[in-house]
C-alpha cells in the first residue's frame, strides 16, 4: 500500500500560497498532496492532522515573516517533533541570525529568496525529495 505524501506551504499572504500551490501542483501533477496554511499555528495543526491520518509530510516551504510566530521558530518546533521533514524557508527579509538559528536548530535545508523563480523552487523541492526517500 502506498503512503500518501504531502508538501506543506506556509505563508500569511494568500496570493503567495495560491501561487506556490499552483506551481508545485503543476510540476508534480498529483504525485503529492499540496497543503497550505496561513500561520505557523495552522501549519502545525495541518502537520499533526496529516500525520494522524497516515500522510507522510515530506517538505515544508515556510515564510519567515508571519504574524504570531516567525518561520525560524516554527521550523525549529517542527524539527523537534518531526525531524524527518525537509524544511525550506521562503523569505524576502529574514534576519541573518534567524536563518543561522534555523540551519543550526531546525536542520534547515535551503533558503529561497522572494520573489522566487519557479525553476529554483521546483529544483529545491526535487533535491529535497531526494533526501526524504
N, C-alpha and C positions, 0 to 999 in steps of 0.2 A: 504494500500500500504506500502510495507516495504521500509524503507530508506536504501540506500546503506551506508555501513560503511567502514571506512578505517583506516589503520595503516600506519604511515609515518616513514621511517628510513632516517636519515641524517648523512652522513659521507663523508669526502673528498676522501676516498680511495674506488675505485670501487669494489675491491675484497671483502671488508668488506660489502658493500651494497649488493653485489650478495649473499654472504653467509647469511646475515640476511634475505633477501627476500626469499631465498630457505628454510631456517629453519622455518620461520614463515608461509610461504605458505603451506609447507608440514603438519605442525601441524594443521592449521585451514582449510585446504582443500577447499578454495574458499569461505569461510564464510565472508571474508573481502577482500577489495581491498588493496593490498600492494603497496604503492608508495615509491619511493626513490628520494633523492635529494643529490647533491654533495656539497652544501654550504648552509649557513643559508639563504642567499637571495633567492636562488632557493627554499628552504624549505618553506619560507613564501609565495612565488608565488604559489607553489603547494597547500598549505592550502587555500589560497584565492580562487583559481580556483575551488577546490573541494567544498568549502562552497557555492560559487556561483552556482555550479551545483547541490546543494542539497545533497551533500555527507557529512555524519557526520564523522569527524575525531575523532577517539576515543583515540588513543595513538600516541605519538611521541617518537621514540627512537633516541636520538641525541648524536653524538660525542661531546666532549668538544673542543679538539684542532683542529680547522679548520682555513684555511686562511680567512682573512676578519674579520668575527665576531666569537667570541668564543661561545661555546654551552650555557654557563650560560646567556650571553646577549641575545642570540636568544630565549631561553626558557622564559626569563622574558618578552621579546617583545610579544611572543605568548600568554603568560598568561594574559597580559594586554588586548589583543584583543579577546582571546578565552579561558577564564578561565576554561571552562568545559573539555578541552582536558587534558588527563593524560600525564604527562611528565616524561620520563625516560632518564637518562644520561648514556651513554656507554663510558667509558674512560679508558685509560691506564695511564693518567698523569694529571688529573685535580688538580688544586691547591685547598687546603682545603678552602681557602677564597671564591673561585669561587663556590664550592659546597654549602657552607653556604649561599651565596647570592641566589643561585638557589632554595634552600629549603625555604628560607625566602621570596623571591620576586617572584618566579615562581611557588610556591607550588609544587616543585619537588617531585615526588612520590618515586623513587628509583634510586640508582646508581648501575650500573653493571660494574665491572672491566674487562678490556681487558687483556688477551684473555678470553672470556666468555665461560661458559659451556652452551650448548644448553638447558639443563634442567632448569638452572637458568633463562635464557632469557624467555623461554616459561612460566615458573612459574610466573615471574614478570608480563608478559603480561596478563596472565589469571587472576591474582589477581587484576591487574589494570582495566581489563574489568569489573570486579565485581562492581567497584565503579563508572563506567560510566553508568550503567543501571538505 
